């Protein structure tokens, strides 16, 4: 379908949030979408909550065994039928105009890969008055410098990019996708807050200490990008430096 949006949503034990997240998709002013939820063997009542939502545009798939977000995203991407591919984790939220404005932006500017600003909320959904942005244009080199886009804000044109599949890494798998996409096309910023990122949930990479962050960034370059030890180490150091720069330049409180 020409302008169908395929929304990729991995889920694992987010029963507390997933109904609100799905509702933020249903509330979109742009209605031509499919939501592909791939559940990674949740042990809470995610099944019951998702099953109670009656919308033919929602497809719910369960992994046969607990496999991680990378496997879940790969599965959803293989199932996607739309031209446009967007991403939303099962505890984050979209503003109602997110899809409509982003597609308009990409068509108007003839770009194939874009992201938007987002604001942070806490685990209870309260605004923290933190807004995160990024560079107006991200080249391949710029994306290797740092993961500027928030996963919940990204959209790309599958006609240009094709099918993306990533290595089975446990963290940073969204970043692994952007590195692949940026090898095919640049990423452009729609400079508007169109999403809400839930910060502080247990297990999120944003809650990890610096030692853990360094480890996961190194594994991204070494295992997913198949770089040498030296190149992986240098890219990790570059990531850490650019991460500090992002906090000063693009995180507004």
Residue pairs with C-beta under 8 A, 6 or more apart in sequence:
1 32
1 81
1 82
1 83
2 83
3 32
3 82
3 83
3 84
3 103
4 32
4 33
4 34
4 81
4 82
4 83
4 84
5 30
5 32
5 33
5 34
5 82
5 83
5 84
5 85
5 86
5 99
5 103
5 155
6 33
6 34
6 36
6 76
6 79
6 80
6 81
6 82
6 84
6 85
6 86
6 158
7 25
7 33
7 34
7 35
7 36
7 86
7 87
7 88
8 36
8 73
8 76
8 77
8 80
8 85
8 86
8 87
8 88
9 21
9 35
9 36
9 37
9 38
9 76
9 87
9 88
9 89
9 90
10 37
10 38
10 39
10 40
10 69
10 72
10 73
10 76
10 89
10 90
11 18
11 37
11 38
11 39
11 40
11 42
11 46
11 50
11 72
11 90
12 39
12 40
12 41
12 42
12 66
12 69
12 72
12 90
13 42
13 43
13 44
13 46
14 21
14 42
14 44
14 46
14 90
14 91
15 42
15 44
15 45
15 46
15 48
15 49
16 44
16 91
17 90
17 91
17 198
18 46
18 49
18 50
18 90
18 91
19 49
19 53
20 93
20 125
21 88
21 89
21 90
21 91
21 92
21 93
22 35
22 37
22 50
22 53
22 58
24 88
24 93
24 94
24 95
24 96
25 33
25 35
25 88
25 94
26 53
26 55
27 94
27 96
28 94
28 96
28 97
28 98
28 99
28 100
29 96
29 97
29 99
29 100
30 99
30 100
30 103
33 57
33 82
33 99
34 57
34 58
34 59
34 80
34 81
34 82
35 55
35 57
35 58
35 59
36 59
36 61
36 76
36 79
36 80
37 50
37 58
37 59
37 60
37 61
37 76
37 90
38 61
38 62
38 63
38 72
38 73
38 75
38 76
39 46
39 47
39 50
39 60
39 61
39 62
39 63
39 72
40 63
40 66
40 67
40 68
40 69
40 71
40 72
41 62
41 63
41 65
41 66
47 62
50 58
50 60
51 60
59 79
61 75
61 76
61 79
63 71
63 72
63 75
67 168
68 168
68 170
68 173
69 170
69 173
70 166
70 167
70 168
70 169
70 170
70 173
70 176
71 168
73 87
73 166
73 173
73 174
73 177
74 165
74 166
77 85
77 163
77 164
77 165
78 163
78 165
80 158
82 158
83 157
83 158
83 159
84 103
84 106
84 155
84 156
84 157
84 158
85 155
85 156
85 157
85 158
85 161
86 99
86 102
86 154
86 155
87 151
87 152
87 154
87 155
87 174
88 94
88 152
88 195
89 151
89 152
91 198
91 201
92 152
92 195
92 196
92 197
92 198
93 121
93 152
93 195
93 196
93 198
94 152
94 194
94 195
94 196
95 193
95 194
95 195
95 196
97 194
98 116
98 194
98 195
99 155
101 190
101 192
101 194
102 114
102 116
102 155
102 190
102 194
103 155
105 111
105 114
105 188
105 190
106 112
106 114
106 155
106 157
106 188
109 188
111 185
111 186
111 188
112 156
112 157
112 159
112 160
112 161
112 184
112 185
113 154
113 155
113 156
113 157
113 160
113 161
113 181
113 182
113 184
113 185
113 186
113 187
113 188
114 154
114 155
114 156
114 187
114 188
114 189
114 190
115 134
115 148
115 149
115 150
115 153
115 154
115 155
115 187
115 188
115 189
115 190
116 153
116 189
116 190
116 191
116 192
116 193
116 194
116 195
117 131
117 132
117 133
117 134
117 153
117 189
117 190
117 191
117 192
117 193
117 194
117 195
118 131
118 132
118 150
118 152
118 153
118 193
118 194
118 195
118 196
118 197
119 127
119 128
119 129
119 130
119 131
119 132
119 193
119 195
119 196
119 197
120 127
120 128
120 130
120 131
120 132
120 196
120 197
120 198
120 199
121 127
121 128
121 196
121 197
121 198
121 199
122 128
122 198
122 199
122 200
123 198
123 199
123 200
123 201
125 198
127 196
128 199
129 253
130 199
130 251
130 252
130 253
131 193
131 251
131 252
132 150
132 197
132 250
132 251
132 252
133 189
133 191
133 250
133 252
134 148
134 149
134 189
134 246
134 250
135 142
135 148
135 189
135 250
136 188
136 189
136 191
137 186
137 187
137 188
137 189
138 148
138 149
138 182
138 186
138 187
138 188
138 189
139 182
139 186
140 182
140 183
140 186
142 148
142 182
143 178
143 179
143 182
143 187
144 179
144 182
144 235
144 238
145 238
145 239
145 242
146 238
146 239
146 242
146 243
146 245
146 246
147 172
147 174
147 175
147 178
147 239
148 187
148 246
148 250
149 178
149 187
150 195
150 197
151 174
152 195
152 196
152 197
153 194
153 195
154 174
154 178
154 187
156 181
156 185
160 184
160 185
161 181
161 184
161 185
162 184
164 177
164 180
164 181
166 173
166 176
166 177
166 180
166 224
167 176
167 223
167 224
169 176
169 216
169 219
169 220
169 223
169 224
170 216
171 205
171 216
171 219
171 220
172 205
172 216
172 217
172 219
172 220
172 224
173 224
175 220
176 220
176 224
176 225
178 187
179 224
179 225
181 187
199 206
200 206
200 207
201 207
205 212
205 213
205 216
208 216
210 240
213 240
213 243
214 236
214 240
217 235
217 236
217 239
217 240
218 232
218 233
218 236
221 227
221 231
221 232
221 235
221 236
222 229
222 232
225 232
227 235
